[in-house]
């Protein structure tokens, strides 16, 4: 039969014509073989060999195969598979001969293969007998054919795809004549693994093999879950990274490793190698499968985190620029999130930080989010040890300035979060500032101005957000005046630009936020720098003037950033001004502010103006004196008290404006609340202390008319009554009509200040009027003691004191009242007075009190005589003795004032200051500390040309002259400066005076806050005092424990004298 088959024609037409004879002949040969008892198996193998030779010899054309030729093949194959059946190995071997043909991709060979498949039930037999070698050989033959897409016509491709993926390999479990039965694949796992690997590598360019891969995957998705040889696992893993990369192979491998953590544990390093290789080949999707489904899936069970981190550190710089964003989004985001939230050994911290830097260096939009996830890991990083690396981190963040983002929000906003996080850590680990300061400073300077110096450069919103956060990385202690000047110049230019350029809304909002933050930090820098060069002050003044021309609010009602920026800087300027020249640079600002406050009724700018003067006016009174007329106008015309406290201090520098407005001052003194009355009353006191002769009868009448109707007189009247007392000293004749008004306040309201004024009037009148006036005054005083309404202890004590003053002037008249006074001898003060009348020897204490009374009288007499010399050119002969007494006390005339403005005595001041200004351990600084002045006050005075004179001036301004001199000498001796103390003592003796060995005063600086109140509000004021003192402000208040009379007045006098603020 084999000879007959080999001689058959290949011509289709001839073969069809001969087919009936051929068909009969074949049957005849088959019958003869069976009848002749021939070796049938040999016969069948020869026939099989011949038919395969015929198949292979068939010319390949584009025509469809002739049906009768296929019929011939099927006829022979049916004969062969009948009993006795040749071995499947022989059939498979001949089948494989067809598969081995190079150009198999045609319909003829497909038809022949299908004939073998179905007629011989070849694959059912091979699968059922587990013919590993035969199946393996078939796989090897199949693998030779790439079945490339578009290698032949579409119809032919579909037929081959249908055969291989639905017939030879079938997805249906019911099919038996297939090679991919599950049990077969399991039994031949290694063979199928090799075959799958081979065709998977071709599937990316062959739809036929892709279909086969899908079929095999569906049949046994766990094909790579185990291996016959342990080394096979690594072989197939390496195959995943060998070009061409097979996504299908990787898919199955990933699924297997996902299911089997042991595989990962045994091959973890190789898995990382595969991931790294895939990433460098830009196969991100395949690499992501390994990372997400394998590494992160088993992260909590088994993952060598150090190896994983180091792999990403190596691979980050190797990722192609076009794929970096996807790399971050698809892979790194999940890895860093996992690393950021899992418990890690802290030894990994340096590697994690290195990875953060590598991620940031990718410089793509998605990178900062990944870096942030890893960097914000809490209680993990050794920040101090990592400090030198933050220079790199800052520079990496700065590099993102080149990315242009139009939207308001973006993923790049994570950069500002990273910088803020670093800033927070730097607050605790200051060493970080060493690495961040310079790059942060340069970046913010660049972002605050344009690169080409024309201020047209507009950065994206994420850059401005970075800039805001970057301020936290600048070491404020290293800020210089030059850096400050550059920032201020940029801010100033932006203010100018805002008036000219219409920015996009998103940019405008973020830009304003940044420059507002810049202004906030400039304000902090002013505080830290403490003093600024004159040129910087000139810049600041120009900046403030320009911002004042900008609107306070935008159309939507929001406060403008220009206004906010100026406000923050303005409030810091005053404290840093240390000399008149710098302060005067702000003249245009001050004038503009006052104009806006007054003409435009802008309260905000009034607050700016008043705050400036309350800070600067006290330090630089010469500058403030230039604006006294504005201060007077603000206080008198506008009824404001914000700067009123400066007026008393400035009076001696330019009294003329005060005198010009004295009548206005008196007319409005009672037009405000208690605080207003108190402040203007104090100013009134300062003026009349120097020039009581300025007060006219009409002014006095207006004052008493205003006072007469008041029923709620409190401490706010203290200065007014005391000032009236000074006027009464100088012009007692003007007070005759107002004696009853004062008496009413004493009797009905028990007002001690009113009595003090009345006392001054009585004494001055007695000096001028003699015995008759003395008798009248004593009668009124004794009648006051007898009044039915009752007299307070304070006033009673002061009445006895007044009687004593009159008695010193005219003892005979006082002696005549001894009987009347005996009625009140139950009072110690009265008994002392009677002893004085009787000439009895007194106790040392009482004698000292009498001596002080004589001194006090001397001061009063001085004023009375001075005023009389102005009015007339002669002095009454009865006052000759008084004149002699007054000369002894000329140097202490300031004691009558309740708020003295005395200065250091010239007789010894300069000489003592020259000694104490020499820098040694017990110089003026130690003296200031012993007096109780604060470090900040001493530091401020140290910047003056004569710090010691400034200190002593403050001491003498806040104490009476005799007390100040006594306290100074005492303290100098305590700190071992007998040289200075000796100079003072000698100067005092030369002036005909003495410094007592002891005085009942406390040698310390007085509280800067004086609290004046009515008794009903004592509880609330006590609470206020606690809060003020908790905030660092020492306070003086009368709690009713200091007694009355001289003691009370002395305490009040000292309290007001030492106060900077009266509430």
Residue pairs with C-beta under 8 A, 6 or more apart in sequence:
1 26
1 29
1 30
1 33
1 43
1 46
1 47
1 50
2 46
2 47
2 49
2 50
3 50
4 25
4 26
4 29
5 47
5 50
5 51
5 53
5 54
5 76
6 50
6 53
6 54
8 15
8 18
8 22
8 54
8 72
9 15
9 18
10 54
10 57
10 58
10 59
12 63
12 66
12 69
15 22
15 66
15 68
15 69
16 66
16 68
19 68
19 71
19 72
22 72
23 75
26 72
26 75
26 76
26 79
30 79
33 40
33 43
34 40
40 84
41 84
41 86
44 79
44 80
44 86
45 86
45 90
47 76
47 79
47 80
48 76
48 77
48 80
48 86
48 90
48 91
48 94
49 94
51 72
51 73
51 76
51 77
52 94
52 97
52 98
54 72
55 73
55 98
55 108
55 109
55 112
56 97
56 98
56 101
58 69
58 108
60 103
60 106
60 108
64 107
65 107
65 108
65 111
70 111
70 112
70 115
73 112
73 115
74 115
74 119
77 115
77 116
77 119
77 120
78 119
80 86
80 91
80 120
81 119
81 120
81 121
88 122
88 125
88 126
88 129
88 131
88 134
89 131
89 133
89 134
91 116
91 120
91 122
92 122
92 126
92 131
92 134
92 137
92 138
93 134
93 137
95 113
95 116
95 120
95 122
95 138
96 137
96 138
96 141
98 104
98 109
98 112
98 113
98 116
99 113
99 138
99 141
99 142
99 144
99 145
100 141
100 144
101 109
104 110
104 145
105 145
105 147
105 151
105 152
105 156
105 160
106 152
106 156
107 156
107 159
110 156
110 159
110 160
110 163
113 163
114 163
114 167
116 122
117 123
117 167
117 168
117 177
118 177
121 177
122 177
123 168
123 177
123 178
123 179
124 176
124 177
124 178
125 131
126 134
126 135
126 138
126 179
127 135
127 176
127 178
127 179
127 181
127 184
130 184
130 187
130 188
132 187
132 188
132 191
135 179
135 184
135 188
135 191
136 188
136 191
138 179
139 191
139 194
139 195
139 198
142 164
142 195
142 199
143 195
143 198
143 199
146 202
146 205
146 206
146 209
147 157
147 160
147 202
147 206
147 208
147 209
148 205
148 206
149 157
149 205
149 206
149 207
151 157
157 207
157 208
160 208
161 207
161 208
161 211
164 208
164 211
164 212
165 171
165 208
165 211
165 212
165 214
165 215
166 215
167 178
168 178
168 179
169 178
169 179
169 180
169 212
169 215
169 216
169 219
170 178
170 180
170 215
171 214
171 215
171 218
171 219
173 182
180 192
180 215
180 216
180 219
180 220
181 219
182 219
182 220
185 192
185 216
185 219
185 220
185 223
186 220
189 223
189 226
189 227
189 228
190 227
190 228
190 229
190 232
192 216
192 220
192 223
193 223
193 224
193 227
193 232
193 236
196 213
196 216
196 223
196 249
196 252
197 236
197 239
197 246
197 249
199 209
199 212
199 213
200 209
200 213
200 246
200 248
200 249
200 252
201 239
201 242
201 244
201 246
201 249
202 209
203 209
203 210
203 212
203 213
203 246
203 247
203 248
204 210
204 244
204 245
204 246
204 247
205 244
210 248
213 248
214 248
216 223
217 223
217 248
217 251
217 252
221 252
221 255
222 255
222 256
222 259
223 252
223 256
224 236
224 252
224 253
224 255
224 256
225 256
225 259
225 260
225 263
226 260
227 233
227 236
230 266
233 263
233 266
233 267
234 267
234 270
236 249
236 253
237 253
237 267
237 270
237 271
237 274
238 270
238 274
239 246
239 249
240 246
240 249
240 250
240 253
240 274
240 278
240 286
241 273
241 274
241 277
241 278
241 281
243 281
245 278
245 281
245 283
245 286
247 285
247 286
250 286
250 289
250 290
251 289
254 289
254 290
254 293
254 294
255 293
256 263
257 263
257 264
257 271
257 290
257 293
257 294
258 293
258 294
258 297
258 298
261 298
261 301
261 302
264 271
264 294
264 295
264 298
264 302
265 302
268 302
268 303
268 304
268 307
269 304
269 307
271 290
271 294
271 295
272 295
272 307
272 308
272 311
274 290
275 287
275 290
275 291
275 295
275 311
275 315
276 311
276 314
276 315
278 284
278 286
278 287
278 290
279 287
279 315
279 318
279 319
279 327
279 331
280 315
280 318
280 319
282 319
282 320
282 323
284 323
284 326
284 327
284 330
284 331
285 330
287 331
288 330
288 331
291 331
291 334
291 335
292 331
292 334
295 303
295 308
295 335
296 334
296 335
296 338
299 338
299 342
300 342
305 339
305 344
305 345
305 348
306 348
306 351
308 335
309 339
309 348
309 351
309 352
309 354
309 355
310 351
312 332
312 335
312 355
312 358
313 351
313 354
313 355
313 358
316 355
316 358
316 359
316 361
316 362
317 358
317 361
319 327
319 362
324 362
324 363
324 364
324 367
325 364
325 365
325 366
325 367
327 362
328 359
328 362
328 364
328 366
328 367
328 369
328 370
329 366
332 359
332 366
332 367
332 370
333 366
333 369
333 370
333 373
335 370
336 355
336 359
336 370
336 371
336 373
336 374
337 373
339 352
339 373
339 374
339 377
340 373
340 374
340 376
340 377
341 377
344 352
344 377
344 380
346 380
346 382
349 380
349 381
349 382
349 386
350 382
350 385
350 386
352 374
352 377
352 380
352 381
353 375
353 381
353 386
353 389
355 374
356 371
356 374
356 375
356 393
357 389
357 392
357 393
357 396
359 367
359 370
359 371
359 374
360 367
360 368
360 371
360 393
360 396
360 397
360 399
360 418
361 396
361 399
363 396
363 399
363 400
363 402
363 403
365 403
365 405
365 410
365 411
365 412
366 411
368 397
368 400
368 411
368 412
368 413
368 414
368 415
368 418
369 411
369 414
371 414
371 418
372 414
372 417
372 418
372 421
375 381
375 418
375 421
376 417
376 421
381 425
383 425
383 428
383 429
383 432
384 429
384 431
384 432
387 429
387 431
387 432
387 434
387 435
388 434
388 435
389 435
390 422
390 432
390 435
390 436
390 473
391 435
391 436
391 438
391 439
393 418
393 422
394 419
394 422
394 435
394 436
394 439
394 440
394 443
394 470
394 473
395 439
397 415
397 418
397 419
397 466
398 439
398 443
398 466
400 412
400 415
400 462
400 463
400 466
401 443
401 447
401 459
401 460
401 463
401 466
403 412
403 460
403 462
404 460
405 412
405 460
405 461
405 462
406 460
406 506
407 461
407 506
408 461
408 506
408 509
408 510
409 461
410 461
410 462
412 460
412 462
413 462
413 465
415 462
415 465
415 466
415 469
416 462
416 465
416 466
416 468
416 469
417 469
419 466
419 469
419 470
419 472
419 473
420 469
420 472
422 432
422 436
422 472
422 473
423 469
423 471
423 472
423 473
424 472
425 432
426 432
426 433
426 436
426 472
426 473
427 472
432 473
433 473
433 474
433 475
433 478
434 475
436 473
436 474
436 475
437 473
437 474
437 475
437 478
440 470
440 471
440 473
440 474
441 474
441 483
443 466
443 467
443 470
444 467
444 470
444 471
444 474
444 487
444 518
445 483
445 486
445 487
445 490
447 459
447 463
447 464
447 466
447 467
447 514
448 467
448 487
448 490
448 491
448 494
448 514
448 515
448 518
449 455
449 457
449 486
449 489
449 490
449 493
450 456
450 457
451 457
455 493
455 494
455 497
458 503
458 507
458 511
459 467
460 507
461 506
461 507
461 510
464 510
464 511
464 513
464 514
465 510
465 514
467 514
467 517
467 518
468 513
468 514
468 517
471 517
471 518
471 521
474 521
476 524
476 525
476 528
477 528
479 525
479 528
479 529
481 529
481 532
481 533
481 536
483 525
484 522
484 525
484 526
484 529
484 532
484 536
485 535
485 536
485 539
487 518
487 521
487 522
487 525
488 522
488 536
488 539
488 540
488 543
489 539
490 518
491 515
491 518
491 519
491 522
491 543
491 565
492 539
492 542
492 543
492 546
494 511
494 515
495 543
495 546
495 547
495 550
495 562
495 565
496 546
498 550
498 562
499 550
503 511
512 561
513 561
515 561
515 565
516 561
516 564
516 565
518 565
519 564
519 565
519 566
519 568
519 569
520 568
522 568
522 569
523 568
523 569
523 571
523 572
526 532
526 569
526 572
526 573
526 576
527 572
527 575
527 576
529 576
530 576
531 576
531 578
531 943
532 540
532 576
532 582
534 581
534 582
534 585
537 573
537 577
537 582
537 585
537 586
538 585
540 569
540 573
540 586
541 585
541 586
541 588
541 589
543 566
543 569
544 566
544 569
544 570
544 573
544 586
544 589
545 588
545 589
545 592
547 562
547 563
547 565
547 566
548 566
548 589
548 592
548 593
548 596
548 605
550 560
550 562
550 563
551 560
551 562
551 563
552 559
552 560
552 563
552 602
552 604
553 559
553 560
553 563
554 560
563 604
567 604
567 608
570 589
570 608
570 612
571 608
571 611
573 586
573 612
574 611
574 612
574 615
574 616
575 615
577 583
577 616
577 619
577 620
578 619
578 940
578 943
579 620
580 620
580 622
580 623
583 616
583 620
583 623
584 623
584 626
586 612
590 609
590 612
590 627
593 605
593 606
593 608
593 609
593 612
594 609
594 630
596 602
596 605
597 603
597 605
597 606
597 609
598 606
598 638
606 640
606 642
607 642
610 634
610 640
610 642
610 643
613 624
613 627
613 631
613 643
613 646
614 642
614 643
614 645
614 646
616 623
616 624
617 623
617 624
617 643
617 646
617 649
617 650
618 646
618 649
618 1060
619 940
621 649
621 650
621 653
622 653
624 631
624 646
624 650
625 650
625 653
625 654
628 647
628 650
628 653
628 654
628 657
628 658
629 657
631 643
631 644
631 646
631 647
631 650
632 647
632 657
632 658
632 661
632 665
634 640
634 642
634 643
635 641
635 643
635 644
635 647
635 679
635 680
635 683
636 661
636 664
636 665
636 668
637 664
639 668
639 671
639 672
639 676
641 672
641 675
641 676
641 679
644 676
644 679
644 680
644 683
645 679
645 1060
645 1061
645 1062
647 658
647 683
647 686
648 682
648 683
648 685
648 686
648 899
648 901
649 901
651 658
651 683
651 686
651 687
651 690
651 901
652 690
652 901
655 687
655 690
655 691
658 665
658 683
658 687
659 687
659 691
659 694
662 687
662 694
662 699
663 699
665 680
665 683
665 684
665 687
666 684
666 699
666 702
666 703
667 702
668 680
669 677
669 680
669 681
669 684
669 703
669 706
669 720
670 677
670 706
670 707
670 710
672 680
674 714
674 716
675 716
675 1063
677 716
677 717
677 720
678 715
678 716
678 718
678 719
678 1012
678 1062
679 1062
681 716
681 717
681 718
681 719
681 720
681 723
682 719
682 899
682 1056
682 1062
684 719
684 720
684 723
685 719
685 720
685 722
685 723
685 726
685 897
685 898
685 899
686 899
686 901
687 694
687 723
688 694
688 695
688 723
688 726
688 727
689 723
689 726
689 896
689 897
689 899
692 726
692 727
692 729
692 730
692 731
692 863
692 867
693 730
693 731
693 867
693 870
695 727
695 731
695 734
697 734
700 724
700 727
700 734
700 735
700 738
703 720
703 724
704 738
704 741
707 713
707 717
707 720
707 741
707 745
708 741
708 744
710 717
711 749
712 1014
713 745
713 749
713 751
713 754
714 1012
714 1013
714 1014
715 1012
715 1013
715 1014
716 1012
717 751
717 753
717 754
718 753
718 898
718 1012
718 1052
718 1056
719 898
719 899
719 1056
720 753
721 751
721 753
721 754
721 756
721 757
722 753
722 756
722 757
722 898
724 735
724 757
724 760
725 756
725 757
725 759
725 760
725 761
726 760
726 863
726 896
726 897
727 734
727 735
728 734
728 735
728 757
728 760
728 761
728 764
729 760
729 763
729 764
729 860
729 863
729 864
729 867
729 896
730 764
730 863
730 864
730 866
730 867
731 867
732 761
732 764
732 765
732 768
732 864
733 768
735 761
735 765
739 758
739 761
739 780
742 754
742 755
742 757
742 758
742 761
743 758
743 780
743 784
745 751
745 754
745 755
746 754
746 755
746 758
746 784
746 791
746 795
747 784
747 787
747 789
747 791
748 789
750 791
750 792
750 795
752 792
752 794
752 795
752 798
752 1044
752 1048
752 1049
755 795
755 798
755 799
756 798
756 1049
759 798
759 801
759 802
759 805
760 860
762 777
762 780
762 781
762 802
762 806
763 802
763 805
763 806
763 809
763 857
763 860
764 860
764 863
764 864
765 773
765 777
766 773
766 774
766 777
766 806
766 809
766 810
767 809
767 860
767 861
767 864
767 879
767 882
768 864
768 868
768 876
770 810
770 878
771 810
771 812
771 813
774 806
774 809
774 810
774 813
774 814
775 813
775 816
777 802
777 806
778 803
778 806
778 813
778 814
778 817
779 817
781 799
781 802
781 803
781 806
782 803
782 817
782 820
782 821
784 791
784 795
784 799
785 791
785 796
785 799
785 823
785 824
786 823
791 799
792 1044
793 1043
793 1044
794 1043
794 1044
794 1045
794 1048
795 1044
796 827
796 829
796 1044
797 827
797 829
797 1043
797 1044
797 1045
797 1046
798 1044
798 1045
798 1046
800 824
800 827
800 829
800 830
800 832
800 833
801 829
801 853
801 1045
801 1046
803 814
803 817
803 821
803 833
804 814
804 833
804 836
804 850
804 853
805 853
805 856
805 857
805 860
806 813
806 814
807 813
807 814
807 815
807 833
807 836
807 837
808 853
808 854
808 857
809 857
809 882
811 837
814 837
815 837
818 834
818 837
818 838
821 830
821 833
821 834
821 837
822 834
824 830
825 831
825 834
829 1045
832 842
832 846
832 849
832 850
835 842
835 846
836 842
836 850
842 850
849 1046
852 1046
854 885
855 889
855 892
855 895
856 895
856 896
858 885
858 886
858 888
858 889
858 892
859 889
859 892
859 893
859 895
859 896
860 896
861 879
861 882
861 885
861 886
862 886
862 889
862 890
862 893
863 893
863 896
865 875
865 879
865 882
865 883
865 886
868 875
868 876
869 875
875 883
888 992
891 961
891 991
891 993
892 961
892 962
892 993
894 900
894 902
894 960
894 961
895 960
895 961
895 962
898 1052
898 1053
898 1056
898 1057
899 1056
899 1057
900 957
900 960
900 961
900 1057
901 957
902 956
902 957
902 961
902 964
903 909
903 953
903 956
903 957
904 913
904 949
904 952
904 953
904 956
905 956
905 961
905 965
905 987
907 987
907 990
907 991
908 983
908 984
908 986
908 987
908 988
909 949
909 952
910 949
911 983
912 948
912 952
912 980
912 983
912 984
913 924
913 946
913 948
913 949
913 952
915 977
915 979
915 980
915 983
916 923
916 924
916 927
916 948
916 977
916 980
917 923
917 924
917 946
917 947
917 948
922 975
922 976
922 977
923 948
924 947
924 948
924 951
925 938
925 942
926 975
927 948
927 951
927 971
927 972
927 975
927 977
928 937
928 938
928 941
928 951
929 938
930 971
930 974
930 975
931 951
931 955
931 967
931 971
931 1003
931 1004
931 1005
932 1004
932 1005
933 951
933 954
933 1005
938 951
941 947
941 950
941 951
944 950
952 968
955 964
955 967
955 968
955 1005
956 964
957 1057
958 1005
958 1006
958 1057
958 1058
959 967
959 1001
959 1006
959 1054
959 1057
959 1058
960 1053
960 1054
960 1057
962 996
962 999
963 999
963 1001
963 1054
965 984
965 988
965 995
966 995
966 996
966 999
966 1001
967 1001
967 1003
968 984
969 981
969 984
969 985
969 995
970 1003
971 1003
972 978
972 980
972 981
972 984
973 981
984 995
985 995
988 994
988 995
1001 1054
1005 1058
1006 1036
1006 1054
1006 1055
1006 1057
1006 1058
1006 1059
1007 1034
1007 1035
1007 1036
1007 1055
1007 1058
1007 1059
1008 1033
1008 1034
1008 1058
1008 1059
1008 1060
1008 1061
1009 1028
1009 1033
1009 1034
1009 1035
1009 1036
1009 1059
1009 1060
1009 1061
1009 1062
1009 1063
1010 1035
1010 1036
1010 1037
1010 1055
1010 1056
1010 1058
1010 1059
1010 1061
1010 1062
1010 1063
1011 1021
1011 1024
1011 1025
1011 1035
1011 1036
1011 1037
1011 1063
1012 1062
1012 1063
1013 1021
1013 1037
1015 1040
1018 1039
1018 1040
1021 1037
1022 1037
1022 1039
1024 1063
1025 1035
1025 1037
1028 1035
1029 1035
1036 1055
1036 1058
1036 1059
1038 1048
1038 1051
1038 1052
1038 1055
1042 1048
1042 1051
1056 1062
